[in-house]
């Protein structure tokens, strides 16, 4: 797995952030609708095994569709695998005589996931890219490569959904892995430092975790008060 960040590792000119910034045309190694299966596999392998060279070489602008479709495919694969697991395990936990209903519920859950997953993923991508790019504008300023570059990072980081369906540990692995990919991606496409990229990524994560703790505490407080009555 290549995490090389040295300025001599690429042919592009160095940026003020210390890393090379390639031309906006990219290297042609991204997902493309002209070769959906082959390019999807190549892109997954590149993001997983060589994230730094991959993000360093992707186009910064010119096409929202290809990275978006890549993200939606990852979401659909995750939903499909998760739904299949539901179909397998639902009857095992069903009561006597409820196997048919459990299986039907599993089928309904699978269909619902396949419909909702791409919609929610697309909405989440726009929101996440918007939040991250707002921070890019604050911390990276004029040297940033624009919203589309951030959107492309967010889209290709959805490769983590390919493990998110794994019971118990999948979501944890996906969350940590996504943070790492976002930091690498923001750093490379916007030509900034690792520290600045980490700041851009970790601030929203920290705010989300704080809100989660506050909402969880509020919910427990309300449930405790209801039990007293």
RAFENHU-V913379 format. One line per field, one symbol per residue. ss: DSSP state (A for helix, B for strand, O for the rest). psi: psi as a letter, one per 20 degrees, with the letter a starting at -180 (. if undefined). burial: # if it has 16 or more other C-alpha atoms within 10 Angstrom, else .. Layout:
# RAFENHU-V913379
ss: ???
psi: ???
burial: ???
This chain:
# RAFENHU-V913379
ss: OOOOOOAAAOOOOBOOOOOBOOOOOOOOOOOOAAAAAAAAAAAAAAAAAOAAAAAAAOOOOOOAAAAAAAAAAAAAAAAAAAAAAAAAAAAAAOOOOOAAAAAAAAAAAAAAAAAAAAAAAAAAAAAAAAAAAAAAAAAOAAAOOOAAAAAAAAAAAAAAAAAAOOOOOAAAAAAAAAAAAAAAAAAAAAOOOAAAAAAAAAAAAAAAAAAAAAAAAAAAAAAAAAAAO
psi: pokpjqijiriqqqrhiiqqorqiiaijjrpqihmggghgghgggghghmhghghhiqqhriohgghghgghgggggggghghghghghghhjqrpijgghgghhhgghgggghghghghggghgggghgghhghghghhchiqjrhhgghhghghiihhiiiiipqfighggggggggghggggggghjlargggghggghghgggghghggghgggghgghhhhhh.
burial: ....#....#...##.######...#...###......##..##.###.############....######################..##..........##.###.##..##..##..##..##.##########.##...#######################....#..#..###.##############.#######...........................
